[in-house]
Amino acid sequence: AGAVVALIPPVSGGRCRVVLSDDPLDPQSVEAEVKGPDRGGVVTFTGCVRDHTGEHQVERLEYEAYRSMALKVMGTILEETETKFETVRLAIHHRLGVLAIGEAAVVIAAASPHRAVAFAACAYAIDRLKEDVPIFKREVRADGTVWVGLGP
C-alpha cells in the first residue's frame, strides 16, 4: 500500500546518433555509432571547410543553428533514411561555431550489410540535411563576408 512503481525503458549506448556540437568532430567516433558485426559496409561522408568558393578566398566558416529545430529535423532525416534504406543504421553529427580551413563541418556515417545501400543512404542523408536543416553558414572571405544559402 502506498508504493510507487516506475517503469524505465531500457537505455543503451549512452550516445546520440544526431548531434550538434561546438567541439571538433571525430569521424571514427561517428562511425562507431553505426558499426556492428552484421554491417559489412560502412560509408562515412566528412564535409570539411575548403579555402575557396569559386574565385573567392575563404578564411573560415561560421555556423549557427536554431538548435532545437535543427536537432528535430536531423532526427526526422535519420528516421526517414533508415526507413527508406531498411538495413541501414545512420548517424549525423554537425559542427557549430567558428571553423578553420580543413576542419570537419559535418560527418554522416551509414552502415549496412552491403556497401551499395550504405553509399546510397549516406548520399541521401547529406542531400536532405543541406535542403532542410536550419543550420546557417557564414563565409568569411578575404574580400568580405556572405551568408550562404539565404535567398537568391
DSSP file with accessible surface (Angstrom, degrees, kcal/mol):
  #  RESIDUE AA STRUCTURE BP1 BP2  ACC     N-H-->O    O-->H-N    N-H-->O    O-->H-N    TCO  KAPPA ALPHA  PHI   PSI    X-CA   Y-CA   Z-CA
    1    1 A A              0   0  152      0, 0.0     3,-0.1     0, 0.0     0, 0.0   0.000 360.0 360.0 360.0 135.3    0.0    0.0    0.0
    2    2 A G        +     0   0   84      1,-0.3     2,-0.1     0, 0.0     0, 0.0   0.451 360.0 140.5  79.8  -1.2    1.3    3.5   -0.9
    3    3 A A        -     0   0   89      1,-0.0     2,-0.5     2,-0.0    -1,-0.3  -0.463  42.4-145.1 -76.3 147.2    4.2    2.1   -3.0
    4    4 A V        -     0   0  138     -2,-0.1     2,-0.5    -3,-0.1    -1,-0.0  -0.951   9.5-160.0-113.2 131.7    5.1    3.8   -6.2
    5    5 A V        -     0   0  125     -2,-0.5     2,-0.4     2,-0.0    -2,-0.0  -0.944   4.2-166.1-113.5 130.7    6.3    1.8   -9.2
    6    6 A A        -     0   0   82     -2,-0.5     2,-0.6     2,-0.0    -2,-0.0  -0.959   8.7-152.1-116.1 134.0    8.2    3.4  -12.0
    7    7 A L        -     0   0  163     -2,-0.4    -2,-0.0     0, 0.0     0, 0.0  -0.927  13.6-169.9-104.1 120.4    8.8    1.8  -15.4
    8    8 A I        -     0   0  141     -2,-0.6     3,-0.1     3,-0.0    -2,-0.0  -0.946  20.6-127.3-113.4 123.4   12.0    2.9  -17.1
    9    9 A P        -     0   0   94      0, 0.0     2,-0.0     0, 0.0     0, 0.0  -0.294  39.2 -88.1 -66.4 153.2   12.6    1.9  -20.7
   10   10 A P        -     0   0  133      0, 0.0     2,-0.4     0, 0.0     0, 0.0  -0.330  43.2-160.8 -61.5 142.5   15.9    0.2  -21.5
   11   11 A V        +     0   0  125     -3,-0.1     2,-0.3     2,-0.0    -3,-0.0  -0.982  13.3 172.7-125.9 136.3   18.8    2.6  -22.3
   12   12 A S        +     0   0  112     -2,-0.4     2,-1.2     3,-0.1     3,-0.3  -0.976  52.2  19.9-141.3 158.1   21.9    1.6  -24.1
   13   13 A G  S    S-     0   0   76     -2,-0.3     3,-0.1     1,-0.2    -2,-0.0  -0.198  73.9-133.1  86.2 -47.0   25.0    3.2  -25.7
   14   14 A G  S    S+     0   0   75     -2,-1.2     2,-0.3     1,-0.2    -1,-0.2   0.520  74.8  92.4  76.4   1.5   24.9    6.5  -23.8
   15   15 A R        -     0   0  131     -3,-0.3     2,-0.4    18,-0.1    -1,-0.2  -0.910  69.8-127.1-127.0 159.7   25.5    8.5  -27.0
   16   16 A C        -     0   0   75     -2,-0.3    17,-0.1     1,-0.1    -3,-0.0  -0.826   2.7-148.9-107.8 142.8   23.2   10.1  -29.5
   17   17 A R  S    S+     0   0   50     -2,-0.4    75,-3.2     1,-0.1     2,-0.5   0.556  90.1  61.3 -86.8  -7.3   23.3    9.5  -33.3
   18   18 A V  E    S+a   92   0A  19     73,-0.2     2,-0.4    75,-0.0    75,-0.2  -0.976  74.1 167.2-119.5 116.3   22.1   13.0  -34.0
   19   19 A V  E     -a   93   0A  35     73,-2.4    75,-2.7    -2,-0.5     2,-0.5  -0.992  32.3-167.0-137.9 136.3   24.4   15.7  -32.7
   20   20 A L  E     -a   94   0A  18     -2,-0.4     2,-0.4    73,-0.2    75,-0.2  -0.996  31.6-172.5-111.9 125.5   25.1   19.4  -33.0
   21   21 A S  E     -a   95   0A  22     73,-2.6    75,-2.8    -2,-0.5     4,-0.1  -0.945  38.8-163.5-128.9 141.2   28.5   20.1  -31.5
   22   22 A D  S    S+     0   0   90     -2,-0.4    76,-0.1    73,-0.2    -1,-0.1   0.485  82.0  76.7 -89.1  -7.3   30.6   23.1  -30.6
   23   23 A D  S    S-     0   0  112      1,-0.1    73,-0.1    74,-0.0    -2,-0.1  -0.676 100.1 -79.8-102.2 158.3   33.6   20.8  -30.4
   24   24 A P        -     0   0   90      0, 0.0     2,-0.3     0, 0.0    -1,-0.1  -0.181  48.9-119.5 -55.1 146.8   35.6   19.3  -33.2
   25   25 A L        -     0   0   24     79,-0.4    79,-0.2    -4,-0.1    81,-0.1  -0.674  15.8-152.9 -91.9 145.4   34.0   16.2  -34.9
   26   26 A D    >>  -     0   0   82     -2,-0.3     4,-1.8     1,-0.1     3,-0.6  -0.938   1.4-159.9-119.3 105.5   35.7   12.8  -35.0
   27   27 A P  H 3> S+     0   0   39      0, 0.0     4,-2.6     0, 0.0     5,-0.2   0.854  91.1  56.9 -54.2 -36.3   34.7   10.7  -38.0
   28   28 A Q  H 3> S+     0   0  144      1,-0.2     4,-1.9     2,-0.2     5,-0.1   0.889 106.3  48.8 -66.9 -34.3   35.8    7.5  -36.3
   29   29 A S  H <> S+     0   0   28     -3,-0.6     4,-0.8     2,-0.2    -1,-0.2   0.854 110.6  51.1 -74.0 -30.0   33.6    8.1  -33.2
   30   30 A V  H >< S+     0   0    0     -4,-1.8     3,-1.0     1,-0.2     4,-0.5   0.933 109.7  50.5 -68.8 -42.7   30.6    8.8  -35.6
   31   31 A E  H >X S+     0   0   44     -4,-2.6     4,-1.8     1,-0.2     3,-1.8   0.889 102.3  61.4 -58.3 -39.7   31.3    5.5  -37.4
   32   32 A A  H 3< S+     0   0   66     -4,-1.9    -1,-0.2     1,-0.3    -2,-0.2   0.792  94.9  63.5 -60.4 -25.6   31.4    3.7  -34.0
   33   33 A E  T << S+     0   0   28     -3,-1.0    -1,-0.3    -4,-0.8    -2,-0.2   0.719 115.3  28.8 -68.8 -22.4   27.8    4.8  -33.6
   34   34 A V  T <4 S+     0   0    0     -3,-1.8    -2,-0.2    -4,-0.5    -1,-0.2   0.598  93.3 106.3-116.3 -17.4   26.7    2.7  -36.6
   35   35 A K     <  +     0   0  117     -4,-1.8     5,-0.1     2,-0.0    76,-0.1  -0.267  37.6 155.6 -65.7 153.9   29.1   -0.2  -36.9
   36   36 A G    >   -     0   0   22      3,-0.5     3,-2.0    76,-0.1    76,-0.1  -0.959  56.2-100.1-169.4 162.0   28.1   -3.7  -35.9
   37   37 A P  T 3  S+     0   0  149      0, 0.0    -2,-0.0     0, 0.0    -1,-0.0   0.727 122.0  52.9 -64.6 -17.4   29.0   -7.3  -36.7
   38   38 A D  T 3  S+     0   0   99      1,-0.1     2,-0.6     2,-0.0    -3,-0.0   0.395  95.8  77.9 -95.8   2.3   26.1   -7.6  -39.0
   39   39 A R    <   +     0   0   56     -3,-2.0    -3,-0.5     1,-0.1    -1,-0.1  -0.876  46.2 167.8-119.1 102.3   27.1   -4.5  -41.1
   40   40 A G        +     0   0   72     -2,-0.6     2,-0.6    73,-0.2    -1,-0.1   0.693  64.1  66.5 -87.6 -19.3   29.9   -5.0  -43.5
   41   41 A G  E     +B  112   0A   7     71,-3.1    71,-2.4    73,-0.1     2,-0.5  -0.910  58.2 174.5-108.4 115.5   29.6   -1.8  -45.4
   42   42 A V  E     -B  111   0A  50     -2,-0.6     2,-0.4    69,-0.2    69,-0.2  -0.980   5.6-175.7-120.5 119.4   30.4    1.4  -43.5
   43   43 A V  E     -B  110   0A  19     67,-3.0    67,-2.8    -2,-0.5     2,-0.4  -0.960   2.2-170.1-117.2 131.6   30.4    4.7  -45.5
   44   44 A T  E     -B  109   0A  37     -2,-0.4     2,-0.5    65,-0.2    65,-0.2  -0.984   7.7-162.6-125.2 127.8   31.4    8.0  -44.0
   45   45 A F  E     -B  108   0A  83     63,-3.1    63,-2.5    -2,-0.4     2,-0.5  -0.939   8.6-173.6-104.6 126.7   30.9   11.4  -45.5
   46   46 A T  E     -B  107   0A  50     -2,-0.5     2,-0.6    61,-0.2    61,-0.2  -0.979   9.1-158.2-121.0 116.2   33.0   14.1  -44.0
   47   47 A G  E     -B  106   0A  16     59,-2.6    58,-3.6    -2,-0.5    59,-1.4  -0.868  17.8-170.5 -94.5 117.7   32.4   17.7  -45.2
   48   48 A C  E     -B  104   0A  69     -2,-0.6     2,-0.4    56,-0.3    56,-0.2  -0.765  30.0 -98.9-110.0 155.9   35.4   19.9  -44.5
   49   49 A V        -     0   0    6     54,-2.3    53,-2.9    51,-0.4     2,-0.2  -0.561  41.5-155.1 -72.3 124.3   35.9   23.6  -44.8
   50   50 A R        -     0   0  135     -2,-0.4    53,-0.0    51,-0.2    -1,-0.0  -0.629  21.0-120.4 -99.7 166.1   37.7   24.4  -48.0
   51   51 A D  S    S+     0   0   76     -2,-0.2     7,-2.4     6,-0.1     2,-0.3   0.347  86.4  32.3 -90.3   6.6   39.8   27.5  -48.7
   52   52 A H  E     -D   57   0B  85      5,-0.3     2,-0.4    89,-0.0     5,-0.2  -0.995  48.7-158.5-156.5 157.3   37.7   28.9  -51.6
   53   53 A T  E >  S-D   56   0B  32      3,-2.2     3,-2.5    -2,-0.3     2,-0.1  -0.936  79.5 -48.5-134.0 112.2   34.3   29.3  -53.1
   54   54 A G  T 3  S-     0   0   63     -2,-0.4    -1,-0.0     1,-0.3     0, 0.0  -0.398 125.0 -21.1  58.7-127.8   34.6   29.9  -56.8
   55   55 A E  T 3  S+     0   0  169     -3,-0.1     2,-0.4    -2,-0.1    -1,-0.3   0.462 116.0 105.7 -90.0   0.6   37.2   32.7  -57.1
   56   56 A H  E <   -D   53   0B  47     -3,-2.5    -3,-2.2    86,-0.0     2,-0.5  -0.674  68.7-133.8 -86.4 131.1   36.7   33.9  -53.5
   57   57 A Q  E     -D   52   0B 104     -2,-0.4    85,-2.2    -5,-0.2     2,-0.4  -0.701  21.6-148.7 -80.3 122.5   39.4   33.1  -51.0
   58   58 A V  E     -E  141   0C   2     -7,-2.4    83,-0.3    -2,-0.5     3,-0.1  -0.827  18.8-177.7 -97.8 131.2   37.7   31.7  -47.8
   59   59 A E  E     -     0   0C 104     81,-3.4    42,-0.5    -2,-0.4     2,-0.3   0.784  66.1 -31.1 -94.2 -35.7   39.3   32.4  -44.4
   60   60 A R  E     -EF 140 100C  88     80,-1.4    80,-2.6    40,-0.2    -1,-0.4  -0.968  54.7-119.7-170.1 167.6   36.9   30.5  -42.2
   61   61 A L  E     -EF 139  99C  10     38,-2.3    38,-3.3    -2,-0.3     2,-0.5  -0.930  14.5-156.7-118.3 150.1   33.3   29.4  -41.8
   62   62 A E  E     -EF 138  98C  29     76,-2.2    76,-2.7    -2,-0.4     2,-0.4  -0.990  11.7-162.5-127.3 119.8   30.9   30.3  -39.0
   63   63 A Y  E     +EF 137  97C  26     34,-2.7    34,-2.6    -2,-0.5     2,-0.3  -0.880  11.2 174.5-107.2 135.7   27.9   28.0  -38.4
   64   64 A E  E     -E  136   0C 111     72,-2.5    72,-3.8    -2,-0.4     2,-0.3  -0.917   7.3-172.7-129.0 158.4   24.8   28.9  -36.4
   65   65 A A  E     -E  135   0C  27     -2,-0.3     2,-1.3    70,-0.3    70,-0.2  -0.993  40.2-119.5-149.6 153.4   21.6   26.9  -35.9
   66   66 A Y     >  -     0   0  130     68,-1.8     4,-3.3    -2,-0.3     5,-0.2  -0.829  47.0-159.6 -84.5  90.3   18.2   27.0  -34.5
   67   67 A R  H  > S+     0   0  102     -2,-1.3     4,-2.8     1,-0.2     5,-0.3   0.862  77.1  44.8 -52.2 -53.8   19.3   24.1  -32.2
   68   68 A S  H  > S+     0   0   77      1,-0.2     4,-1.8     2,-0.2    -1,-0.2   0.923 119.8  41.7 -63.0 -41.5   16.0   22.6  -31.1
   69   69 A M  H  > S+     0   0   87      2,-0.2     4,-2.8     1,-0.2     5,-0.3   0.913 113.6  52.9 -71.2 -40.3   14.5   22.7  -34.6
   70   70 A A  H  X S+     0   0    0     -4,-3.3     4,-2.9    64,-0.2     5,-0.2   0.931 110.5  47.4 -60.3 -45.2   17.8   21.6  -36.3
   71   71 A L  H  X S+     0   0   68     -4,-2.8     4,-2.4    -5,-0.2    -1,-0.2   0.906 112.0  50.7 -63.1 -39.5   18.0   18.5  -34.0
   72   72 A K  H  X S+     0   0  157     -4,-1.8     4,-2.1    -5,-0.3    -2,-0.2   0.941 113.4  44.1 -63.7 -46.3   14.4   17.7  -34.6
   73   73 A V  H  X S+     0   0   33     -4,-2.8     4,-2.6     2,-0.2    -2,-0.2   0.912 112.3  52.6 -67.4 -40.2   14.8   17.9  -38.4
   74   74 A M  H  X S+     0   0    0     -4,-2.9     4,-2.5    -5,-0.3    -1,-0.2   0.914 109.4  50.2 -60.4 -40.8   18.1   15.9  -38.2
   75   75 A G  H  X S+     0   0   17     -4,-2.4     4,-2.6     2,-0.2    -2,-0.2   0.901 109.4  50.7 -63.3 -39.6   16.2   13.2  -36.2
   76   76 A T  H  X S+     0   0   67     -4,-2.1     4,-3.0     2,-0.2    -2,-0.2   0.917 110.2  49.7 -63.5 -42.7   13.5   13.1  -38.8
   77   77 A I  H  X S+     0   0    0     -4,-2.6     4,-2.8     2,-0.2     5,-0.2   0.917 110.4  50.8 -63.1 -42.0   16.1   12.7  -41.6
   78   78 A L  H  X S+     0   0   12     -4,-2.5     4,-2.6     2,-0.2     5,-0.2   0.961 114.3  43.1 -59.2 -50.8   17.8    9.9  -39.7
   79   79 A E  H  X S+     0   0  127     -4,-2.6     4,-1.8     1,-0.2    -2,-0.2   0.915 114.9  50.0 -63.1 -42.7   14.4    8.1  -39.2
   80   80 A E  H  X S+     0   0   60     -4,-3.0     4,-2.7     2,-0.2    -1,-0.2   0.911 112.3  47.4 -62.3 -42.8   13.4    8.7  -42.8
   81   81 A T  H  X S+     0   0    0     -4,-2.8     4,-2.8     1,-0.2    -2,-0.2   0.922 111.6  49.5 -66.5 -43.8   16.7    7.4  -44.2
   82   82 A E  H  < S+     0   0   43     -4,-2.6     6,-0.3    -5,-0.2    -1,-0.2   0.797 113.6  47.6 -68.4 -25.6   16.6    4.3  -42.0
   83   83 A T  H  < S+     0   0  107     -4,-1.8     3,-0.4    -5,-0.2    -2,-0.2   0.914 114.1  45.4 -76.3 -44.1   13.1    3.6  -43.2
   84   84 A K  H  < S+     0   0  127     -4,-2.7     2,-0.7     1,-0.3    -2,-0.2   0.880 121.7  38.4 -66.0 -40.1   13.9    4.2  -46.8
   85   85 A F  S >< S-     0   0   36     -4,-2.8     3,-2.5    -5,-0.2    -1,-0.3  -0.795  82.3-167.6-113.3  84.4   17.1    2.1  -46.6
   86   86 A E  T 3  S+     0   0  172     -2,-0.7    -1,-0.1    -3,-0.4    -2,-0.1   0.698  79.3  48.3 -53.3 -31.6   15.8   -0.7  -44.3
   87   87 A T  T 3  S+     0   0   72      2,-0.0    -1,-0.3    27,-0.0     2,-0.3   0.446  92.1 105.5 -91.9   3.5   19.2   -2.3  -43.5
   88   88 A V    <   -     0   0   10     -3,-2.5     2,-0.4    -6,-0.3    24,-0.2  -0.588  49.4-163.8 -91.9 143.0   21.0    1.0  -42.7
   89   89 A R  E     - C   0 111A  83     22,-2.3    22,-2.3    -2,-0.3     2,-0.3  -0.993  24.3-166.1-116.4 131.7   22.0    2.4  -39.3
   90   90 A L  E     - C   0 110A   0     -2,-0.4     2,-0.3    20,-0.2    20,-0.2  -0.866  18.7-171.6-124.5 150.6   22.8    6.1  -39.6
   91   91 A A  E     - C   0 109A   0     18,-2.2    18,-2.1    -2,-0.3     2,-0.4  -0.994   5.3-167.5-138.9 139.3   24.5    8.8  -37.5
   92   92 A I  E     +aC  18 108A   0    -75,-3.2   -73,-2.4    -2,-0.3     2,-0.4  -0.981   8.5 175.1-129.8 119.0   24.6   12.6  -38.3
   93   93 A H  E     -aC  19 107A   7     14,-2.8    14,-2.8    -2,-0.4     2,-0.4  -0.989   5.5-174.4-124.0 132.1   26.9   15.0  -36.5
   94   94 A H  E     -aC  20 106A  11    -75,-2.7   -73,-2.6    -2,-0.4     2,-0.3  -0.981  16.9-134.7-128.5 140.2   27.2   18.7  -37.4
   95   95 A R  E     -a   21   0A  21     10,-3.1     2,-0.3    -2,-0.4   -73,-0.2  -0.639  17.2-165.1 -91.2 146.1   29.6   21.2  -36.0
   96   96 A L        +     0   0    7    -75,-2.8     2,-0.2    -2,-0.3   -32,-0.2  -0.837  47.4  37.9-122.5 164.4   28.6   24.8  -35.0
   97   97 A G  E    S-F   63   0C  28    -34,-2.6   -34,-2.7    -2,-0.3     2,-0.5  -0.592 103.0 -16.1  97.9-159.2   30.7   27.8  -34.3
   98   98 A V  E     -F   62   0C  84    -36,-0.2     2,-0.4    -2,-0.2   -36,-0.2  -0.747  62.5-169.3 -90.4 124.9   33.9   29.1  -36.0
   99   99 A L  E     -F   61   0C   0    -38,-3.3   -38,-2.3    -2,-0.5     2,-0.1  -0.955  10.6-142.3-119.2 134.3   35.6   26.5  -38.2
  100  100 A A  E >   -F   60   0C  49     -2,-0.4     3,-2.1   -40,-0.2   -51,-0.4  -0.418  44.1 -71.9 -85.2 164.9   39.1   26.9  -39.7
  101  101 A I  T 3  S+     0   0   72    -42,-0.5   -51,-0.2     1,-0.3    -1,-0.2  -0.306 122.2  21.5 -55.6 132.8   40.1   25.6  -43.2
  102  102 A G  T 3  S+     0   0   52    -53,-2.9    -1,-0.3     1,-0.3     2,-0.1   0.187  91.3 127.4  92.5 -16.3   40.3   21.8  -43.1
  103  103 A E    <   -     0   0   57     -3,-2.1   -54,-2.3   -55,-0.1     2,-0.4  -0.450  66.9-106.1 -75.6 150.1   38.1   21.3  -40.1
  104  104 A A  E     +B   48   0A  16    -79,-0.2   -79,-0.4   -56,-0.2   -56,-0.3  -0.598  33.8 178.1 -76.8 126.1   35.1   18.9  -40.4
  105  105 A A  E    S+     0   0A   3    -58,-3.6   -10,-3.1    -2,-0.4     2,-0.3   0.760  70.9  12.0 -94.2 -33.2   31.7   20.7  -40.5
  106  106 A V  E     -BC  47  94A  11    -59,-1.4   -59,-2.6   -12,-0.2     2,-0.4  -0.997  57.2-169.4-147.5 142.4   29.6   17.6  -40.9
  107  107 A V  E     -BC  46  93A   0    -14,-2.8   -14,-2.8    -2,-0.3     2,-0.4  -0.989   7.3-179.5-132.9 125.1   30.1   13.8  -40.5
  108  108 A I  E     -BC  45  92A   0    -63,-2.5   -63,-3.1    -2,-0.4     2,-0.4  -0.995   5.4-171.0-123.0 127.4   27.5   11.3  -41.7
  109  109 A A  E     -BC  44  91A   0    -18,-2.1   -18,-2.2    -2,-0.4     2,-0.4  -0.967   3.2-176.1-119.9 136.3   28.1    7.6  -41.2
  110  110 A A  E     -BC  43  90A   0    -67,-2.8   -67,-3.0    -2,-0.4     2,-0.4  -0.998   2.5-171.5-130.7 132.8   25.9    4.9  -42.7
  111  111 A A  E     +BC  42  89A   0    -22,-2.3   -22,-2.3    -2,-0.4   -69,-0.2  -0.984  14.1 153.8-128.5 140.2   26.3    1.2  -42.1
  112  112 A S  E     -B   41   0A   0    -71,-2.4   -71,-3.1    -2,-0.4   -24,-0.1  -0.959  57.4-100.1-152.5 162.9   24.6   -1.7  -43.8
  113  113 A P  S    S+     0   0   50      0, 0.0     2,-0.4     0, 0.0   -73,-0.2   0.830 111.7  41.0 -58.4 -26.7   25.3   -5.4  -44.5
  114  114 A H  S  > S-     0   0  136    -73,-0.1     4,-1.4   -74,-0.1     3,-0.4  -0.957  78.7-132.5-130.2 144.2   26.1   -4.3  -48.1
  115  115 A R  H  > S+     0   0  185     -2,-0.4     4,-2.8     1,-0.2     5,-0.2   0.833  99.1  61.7 -63.5 -38.7   28.1   -1.2  -49.4
  116  116 A A  H  > S+     0   0   71      1,-0.2     4,-2.3     2,-0.2    -1,-0.2   0.906 106.4  46.0 -59.6 -41.3   25.7   -0.1  -52.1
  117  117 A V  H  > S+     0   0   45     -3,-0.4     4,-2.6     2,-0.2    -1,-0.2   0.912 112.2  51.3 -68.1 -40.5   22.9    0.6  -49.6
  118  118 A A  H  X S+     0   0    0     -4,-1.4     4,-2.3     2,-0.2    -2,-0.2   0.919 110.9  48.5 -63.5 -43.0   25.3    2.4  -47.2
  119  119 A F  H  X S+     0   0  124     -4,-2.8     4,-2.4     2,-0.2     5,-0.2   0.939 113.4  46.9 -60.4 -48.5   26.5    4.6  -50.1
  120  120 A A  H  X S+     0   0   42     -4,-2.3     4,-2.5    -5,-0.2    -2,-0.2   0.913 113.0  48.5 -62.9 -42.2   23.0    5.5  -51.2
  121  121 A A  H  X S+     0   0    0     -4,-2.6     4,-2.6     2,-0.2    -1,-0.2   0.907 110.9  50.3 -66.1 -41.1   21.8    6.2  -47.6
  122  122 A C  H  X S+     0   0    5     -4,-2.3     4,-2.2    -5,-0.2     5,-0.2   0.941 112.7  46.6 -63.6 -45.2   24.8    8.4  -46.9
  123  123 A A  H  X S+     0   0   50     -4,-2.4     4,-2.1     1,-0.2    -2,-0.2   0.922 112.8  50.1 -63.1 -43.1   24.2   10.5  -50.1
  124  124 A Y  H  X S+     0   0   60     -4,-2.5     4,-2.4    -5,-0.2    -2,-0.2   0.935 110.3  50.1 -61.0 -45.6   20.5   10.7  -49.4
  125  125 A A  H  X S+     0   0    0     -4,-2.6     4,-2.6     1,-0.2    -2,-0.2   0.904 110.2  47.8 -64.6 -43.3   21.1   12.0  -45.8
  126  126 A I  H  X S+     0   0   21     -4,-2.2     4,-2.5     2,-0.2    -1,-0.2   0.918 111.9  51.0 -67.2 -37.8   23.6   14.7  -46.7
  127  127 A D  H  X S+     0   0   95     -4,-2.1     4,-1.6    -5,-0.2    -2,-0.2   0.932 112.7  45.7 -63.1 -43.9   21.3   16.0  -49.5
  128  128 A R  H  X S+     0   0   37     -4,-2.4     4,-2.4     2,-0.2     5,-0.4   0.901 111.4  52.8 -65.1 -40.8   18.3   16.1  -47.1
  129  129 A L  H  X S+     0   0    7     -4,-2.6     4,-1.9     1,-0.2    -2,-0.2   0.941 109.4  48.5 -60.0 -47.7   20.4   17.8  -44.4
  130  130 A K  H  < S+     0   0  139     -4,-2.5    -1,-0.2     1,-0.2    -2,-0.2   0.827 116.7  44.3 -63.6 -31.2   21.6   20.5  -46.8
  131  131 A E  H  < S+     0   0  134     -4,-1.6    -1,-0.2    -5,-0.2    -2,-0.2   0.879 127.9  16.2 -78.3 -41.5   18.0   21.1  -48.0
  132  132 A D  H  < S+     0   0   78     -4,-2.4    -3,-0.2    -5,-0.1    -2,-0.2   0.615  89.0  99.3-119.2 -17.5   16.0   21.2  -44.8
  133  133 A V     <  -     0   0   14     -4,-1.9     2,-2.7    -5,-0.4   -63,-0.1  -0.652  69.8-127.2 -85.4 129.3   18.1   21.6  -41.6
  134  134 A P        +     0   0   19      0, 0.0   -68,-1.8     0, 0.0     2,-0.5  -0.390  60.9 134.5 -76.0  70.7   18.1   25.2  -40.2
  135  135 A I  E     -E   65   0C  29     -2,-2.7     2,-0.4   -70,-0.2   -70,-0.3  -0.988  42.5-151.3-116.2 129.6   21.9   25.5  -39.9
  136  136 A F  E     -E   64   0C  74    -72,-3.8   -72,-2.5    -2,-0.5     2,-0.5  -0.883   4.7-156.2-113.0 133.6   23.2   28.7  -41.2
  137  137 A K  E     -EG  63 148C  32     11,-0.7    11,-3.2    -2,-0.4     2,-0.5  -0.922   5.0-167.8-115.9 126.5   26.7   29.2  -42.8
  138  138 A R  E     -EG  62 147C  69    -76,-2.7   -76,-2.2    -2,-0.5     2,-0.6  -0.956  12.4-150.1-111.3 121.2   28.6   32.4  -42.9
  139  139 A E  E     -EG  61 146C   6      7,-3.1     7,-2.0    -2,-0.5     2,-0.7  -0.813   2.6-154.8 -90.4 124.9   31.6   32.5  -45.2
  140  140 A V  E     -EG  60 145C   9    -80,-2.6   -81,-3.4    -2,-0.6   -80,-1.4  -0.903  24.8-176.7 -98.8 112.9   34.3   34.9  -44.0
  141  141 A R  E >   -EG  58 144C  44      3,-3.1     3,-1.5    -2,-0.7   -83,-0.2  -0.691  42.3-112.3-109.7 163.6   36.3   35.7  -47.2
  142  142 A A  T 3  S+     0   0   65    -85,-2.2   -84,-0.1     1,-0.3     3,-0.1   0.821 121.5  43.4 -61.8 -28.4   39.3   37.8  -47.9
  143  143 A D  T 3  S-     0   0  105    -86,-0.4    -1,-0.3     1,-0.3     2,-0.3   0.090 130.8 -63.4-107.5  22.2   37.0   40.2  -49.7
  144  144 A G  E <   -G  141   0C  37     -3,-1.5    -3,-3.1     2,-0.0     2,-0.3  -0.820  60.7 -71.1 131.1-171.1   34.1   40.3  -47.2
  145  145 A T  E     -G  140   0C  73     -2,-0.3     2,-0.3    -5,-0.2    -5,-0.2  -0.908  35.1-176.3-124.9 155.5   31.5   38.0  -45.7
  146  146 A V  E     -G  139   0C  53     -7,-2.0    -7,-3.1    -2,-0.3     2,-0.5  -0.992  27.1-127.5-150.2 139.1   28.4   36.3  -47.0
  147  147 A W  E >   -G  138   0C  96     -2,-0.3     3,-0.6    -9,-0.2     2,-0.4  -0.800  35.6-136.5 -82.6 126.8   25.7   34.2  -45.6
  148  148 A V  E 3  S+G  137   0C  52    -11,-3.2   -11,-0.7    -2,-0.5     3,-0.1  -0.702  75.3   8.8 -92.8 132.2   25.5   31.1  -47.8
  149  149 A G  T 3  S+     0   0   72     -2,-0.4     2,-0.9     1,-0.2    -1,-0.2   0.594  85.9 126.2  83.1  12.3   22.1   29.7  -48.9
  150  150 A L  S <  S-     0   0   97     -3,-0.6    -1,-0.2   -13,-0.1    -3,-0.1  -0.803  78.5 -44.1-106.6  92.4   19.9   32.5  -47.7
  151  151 A G              0   0   62     -2,-0.9    -2,-0.2    -3,-0.1    -1,-0.0  -0.192 360.0 360.0  84.4-174.2   17.8   33.7  -50.6
  152  152 A P              0   0  187      0, 0.0    -2,-0.1     0, 0.0    -3,-0.0  -0.145 360.0 360.0 -70.4 360.0   18.8   34.3  -54.2
